[in-house]
Amino acid sequence: MSSIIKDKTQNSNSENLQESSRFSRAIRVTKLAMLVNICLTFIKFTAGILGHSSAMLADAVHSLSDLITDIAVIVGLRVSEKPGDSTHNYGHGKVETLAAAFIGGMLFLVGFEIFRSGLQQVLAVIAGKPLAAPGWIAFAAALLSVGAKEGLFRYTIKSAQALESEALAANAWHQRSDAFSSIGTLLGTGGAILLGGRWVVLDPLAALLLSYFIFKVAAEIFYKNINELLEASLPPKTCSEIEELIRSTQGVLGFHALKTRKIGNISAVDVHIVVDHRLNIVEAHQISENVEEKLKGVCGQNGYFSVHIDPSATSNKEKREKPA
């Protein structure tokens, strides 16, 4: 008995160390993103003002929103790291999902503001109002931004996949949307500078184009994480794997009431398994333990698993043979 308790304690300590390491790495990645976004926001606002570029100013607002979401991710990660307590038995993992949904919402607002600003500029040109041509400083700032934000995206998404963090993944795509916006700014400012005249309208047109990409990414992030907050099941492929491993477990005659969901980066599975009613409680419990171990192989060691045991139906013959 003492060895079992010791093993469980060691497993618990190992899981805590893994979570602590995961949290520390996620925070380091996000702090790097914050530093990059602070620098880019300053550079873009300066270049947008000095270079008379509406697309670059819109791009600067986008980088500022990246900075805000970086802060949201850090707050979400810090809260989600807290262990379960008397009022949150399953921990605080949903806060990380909430932070990711917040990022999706912020992206919608950023996309709308960029669309509104660009549309105003285009309508002004159509109405015959002159529009100042952007300067080369705006083009240079856009070029710098594309390289910096694409590199930051690749680093962040790689870390998000390794750490299985939805908030970090959402923030990575927010970084890439900034890279997309900078590409649009690069094309718009470059075209406006080189062609001049009425082609200056390419600058705000680029802002309109990039708003579409931002809306698309925002919709995907927001839907995925709101769906998770509404207790959506695990992906169909994962559910199929779970069903197959339960069926293949020796001693399991059937199963029902299978329920799955995500709690932050942790999976939760509830299921009722049917076992031979003639088994004693120790044998039946061992089967449920075997199922749980298999579930950990698919869903991770830190998951929440509830395997309820149901006895198989007693045959009519056995009922007749029971003593009165």
C-alpha positions in Angstrom: 0.0 0.0 0.0 2.8 2.4 0.9 4.5 1.8 -2.5 1.2 2.6 -4.3 0.9 5.9 -2.3 4.5 6.7 -3.1 4.0 6.1 -6.8 0.9 8.3 -6.9 2.7 11.0 -5.0 5.6 10.8 -7.5 3.2 11.0 -10.5 1.5 14.0 -9.0 4.8 15.8 -8.4 5.9 15.0 -12.0 2.6 16.3 -13.4 3.0 19.5 -11.3 6.6 20.0 -12.6 5.4 19.5 -16.2 2.6 22.1 -15.8 5.1 24.5 -14.2 7.6 24.1 -17.1 4.7 24.5 -19.6 3.6 27.7 -17.9 7.1 29.1 -17.7 7.8 28.5 -21.4 4.5 29.9 -22.5 5.2 33.1 -20.5 8.6 33.4 -22.0 7.2 33.2 -25.5 4.5 35.7 -24.8 6.9 38.2 -23.2 9.1 38.0 -26.3 6.0 38.8 -28.4 5.2 41.7 -26.1 8.7 43.2 -26.6 8.5 42.8 -30.4 5.1 44.4 -30.5 6.1 47.4 -28.3 9.0 48.1 -30.7 6.9 47.6 -33.9 4.0 49.7 -32.6 6.3 52.6 -32.0 8.1 52.2 -35.3 4.8 51.9 -37.3 3.1 54.9 -35.7 6.2 57.0 -36.4 6.5 55.7 -40.0 2.7 56.2 -40.6 2.8 59.8 -39.4 6.0 60.8 -41.1 5.2 58.8 -44.2 1.6 60.0 -44.5 0.3 56.4 -44.8 -3.1 55.5 -43.6 -2.4 51.8 -44.2 0.7 52.0 -42.0 -1.3 53.8 -39.2 -3.9 51.0 -39.5 -1.0 48.5 -39.3 0.2 50.3 -36.1 -3.2 49.9 -34.5 -3.0 46.2 -35.3 0.3 45.9 -33.6 -1.1 47.7 -30.6 -3.9 45.2 -30.4 -1.3 42.4 -30.5 0.3 44.0 -27.4 -3.1 44.0 -25.6 -3.7 40.4 -26.5 -0.2 39.5 -25.3 -1.2 40.9 -21.9 -4.5 38.9 -22.0 -2.6 35.7 -22.7 -0.2 36.2 -19.8 -3.2 36.9 -17.4 -5.0 33.9 -18.8 -2.1 31.6 -18.4 -1.3 32.8 -14.9 -4.9 32.1 -13.7 -5.3 28.8 -15.6 -2.1 27.5 -13.9 -3.8 27.7 -10.5 -4.8 24.2 -9.2 -8.3 23.1 -8.5 -9.9 24.3 -5.3 -13.2 24.0 -3.4 -15.1 26.1 -5.9 -13.2 25.0 -9.0 -12.8 21.3 -8.7 -11.5 20.9 -12.3 -9.0 23.7 -12.0 -9.0 27.0 -13.9 -8.0 25.7 -17.4 -11.1 27.4 -19.0 -9.5 30.8 -18.3 -6.9 30.0 -21.0 -9.8 29.2 -23.4 -11.5 32.5 -22.4 -8.3 34.4 -23.2 -8.1 32.8 -26.6 -11.8 33.8 -27.3 -11.0 37.3 -26.2 -8.2 37.4 -28.8 -10.7 36.4 -31.4 -13.0 39.2 -30.4 -10.1 41.7 -30.4 -9.2 40.7 -33.9 -12.8 41.4 -35.0 -12.5 44.9 -33.6 -9.1 45.5 -35.2 -10.4 44.2 -38.6 -13.5 46.5 -38.4 -11.4 49.6 -37.6 -8.9 48.9 -40.4 -11.9 48.3 -42.8 -13.6 51.6 -41.7 -10.4 53.7 -42.0 -9.5 52.3 -45.4 -13.1 52.7 -46.7 -13.2 56.4 -45.7 -9.9 57.0 -47.5 -11.1 55.2 -50.7 -14.4 57.1 -50.7 -12.5 60.4 -50.2 -10.4 59.6 -53.3 -13.6 58.8 -55.3 -15.1 62.1 -54.2 -12.1 63.9 -55.7 -10.2 64.8 -52.5 -6.4 64.7 -52.8 -4.6 62.0 -50.8 -1.0 62.4 -49.8 1.4 59.8 -51.3 3.1 57.7 -48.6 6.8 58.0 -48.1 9.5 55.4 -48.3 9.8 55.3 -44.5 6.3 53.6 -44.4 7.5 51.1 -47.0 10.6 50.3 -44.9 8.6 49.9 -41.7 6.2 47.5 -43.5 9.1 45.4 -44.8 10.6 45.2 -41.3 7.2 44.2 -39.8 6.6 41.4 -42.3 9.9 39.7 -41.4 9.6 40.3 -37.6 5.9 39.1 -37.3 6.3 36.1 -39.6 9.3 35.0 -37.5 7.4 35.6 -34.3 4.4 33.6 -35.6 6.6 30.6 -36.5 8.2 30.6 -33.1 4.9 31.1 -31.2 2.9 28.5 -33.1 5.7 25.9 -32.7 5.6 26.5 -28.9 1.8 26.4 -28.8 1.8 23.0 -30.5 4.4 21.6 -28.2 2.6 23.0 -25.1 -0.9 22.3 -26.4 -2.0 25.8 -25.6 -5.0 27.3 -27.3 -4.4 30.8 -26.0 -0.8 30.7 -27.3 -2.0 29.3 -30.7 -4.6 32.1 -31.0 -2.0 34.7 -30.2 0.3 33.1 -32.8 -2.4 33.6 -35.5 -2.9 37.1 -34.3 0.8 37.7 -34.9 0.5 36.3 -38.5 -2.5 38.5 -39.2 -0.2 41.4 -38.4 2.2 40.0 -40.9 -0.6 39.8 -43.5 -1.6 43.4 -42.8 2.1 44.4 -43.2 2.2 42.6 -46.6 -0.9 44.5 -47.7 0.7 47.8 -46.4 3.9 46.9 -48.2 2.1 46.4 -51.5 -0.1 49.4 -51.0 2.6 51.9 -50.1 5.0 50.5 -52.7 2.4 50.8 -55.4 1.4 54.3 -54.3 5.0 55.5 -54.2 6.1 54.1 -57.5 3.0 54.9 -59.5 1.9 58.1 -57.8 -1.0 60.2 -58.9 -4.4 58.6 -58.6 -2.7 55.3 -57.8 -2.1 56.7 -54.3 -5.5 55.0 -53.6 -3.6 51.7 -53.5 -2.6 52.5 -49.9 -6.1 52.5 -48.4 -7.2 49.7 -50.8 -4.5 47.6 -49.2 -6.0 48.3 -45.8 -9.4 47.1 -47.0 -7.9 43.9 -48.4 -6.0 43.0 -45.2 -9.2 43.6 -43.1 -10.7 40.5 -44.9 -7.8 38.2 -43.8 -8.1 39.6 -40.2 -11.9 38.9 -40.1 -11.3 35.3 -41.4 -8.7 34.5 -38.7 -10.9 36.1 -36.0 -13.9 34.0 -36.9 -11.9 30.8 -36.7 -10.3 31.6 -33.4 -13.5 32.9 -31.8 -15.7 30.1 -33.0 -13.3 27.3 -31.9 -12.9 28.7 -28.3 -16.5 29.8 -27.7 -17.5 26.3 -28.8 -15.1 24.8 -26.2 -16.5 27.1 -23.5 -19.9 25.6 -24.4 -18.6 22.2 -23.6 -18.1 20.9 -27.1 -16.9 17.3 -27.5 -13.4 16.4 -28.4 -12.7 16.2 -32.2 -14.4 13.3 -34.0 -11.1 11.6 -34.7 -10.2 11.6 -31.0 -13.7 10.3 -30.0 -13.3 7.4 -32.5 -10.0 6.5 -31.0 -11.5 6.6 -27.5 -14.4 4.3 -28.6 -12.1 1.8 -30.2 -9.7 1.6 -27.2 -12.7 1.0 -24.8 -14.0 -1.8 -27.0 -10.6 -3.4 -27.2 -10.1 -3.5 -23.5 -10.2 -7.0 -22.2 -13.3 -7.6 -19.9 -15.3 -4.7 -21.4 -18.6 -6.1 -22.8 -19.9 -2.8 -24.0 -20.1 0.9 -23.1 -22.5 3.8 -23.2 -23.0 7.4 -21.9 -19.6 8.5 -23.4 -19.0 12.2 -22.9 -15.9 14.2 -23.7 -14.8 17.8 -23.4 -11.8 20.1 -23.0 -10.8 22.0 -19.9 -8.1 24.4 -21.2 -5.4 22.1 -22.5 -6.7 19.1 -20.5 -9.2 16.5 -21.8 -12.0 15.1 -19.8 -13.8 11.8 -20.5 -16.8 10.2 -18.8 -18.0 6.8 -19.7 -20.1 3.8 -18.4 -18.6 0.4 -19.2 -20.4 -2.9 -19.0 -18.6 -5.9 -17.4 -19.6 -9.4 -16.5 -21.9 -9.3 -13.4 -20.3 -12.3 -11.9 -16.9 -10.5 -11.4 -16.1 -9.4 -7.9 -15.5 -5.7 -7.2 -11.7 -5.9 -7.4 -11.8 -7.6 -10.8 -14.3 -5.1 -12.1 -12.3 -2.2 -10.7 -9.2 -3.5 -12.4 -10.9 -3.4 -15.8 -11.9 0.3 -15.2 -8.3 1.0 -14.3 -7.2 -0.6 -17.6 -9.6 1.6 -19.5 -8.4 4.7 -17.7 -4.7 3.9 -18.5 -5.6 3.5 -22.2 -7.5 6.9 -22.1 -4.4 8.5 -20.8 -2.5 7.3 -23.9 -4.9 9.2 -26.1 -5.9 12.2 -24.0 -2.7 12.8 -21.9 -1.7 11.9 -18.4 -3.2 15.0 -16.8 -6.7 14.4 -18.1 -9.9 13.9 -16.0 -11.3 10.4 -16.4 -14.5 8.9 -14.9 -15.1 5.3 -15.7 -18.3 4.0 -14.2 -18.9 0.2 -13.9 -22.3 -1.3 -14.9 -22.9 -5.1 -14.5 -24.2 -7.0 -17.4 -27.8 -8.1 -17.3 -28.5 -11.4 -15.3 -29.7 -14.2 -17.6 -33.2 -15.8 -17.1 -31.6 -19.1 -16.3 -29.5 -17.6 -13.5 -32.6 -15.9 -12.1 -34.4 -19.2 -11.9 -31.5 -20.9 -10.2 -31.4 -18.3 -7.4 -32.6 -19.7 -4.0 -35.9 -18.4 -2.8 
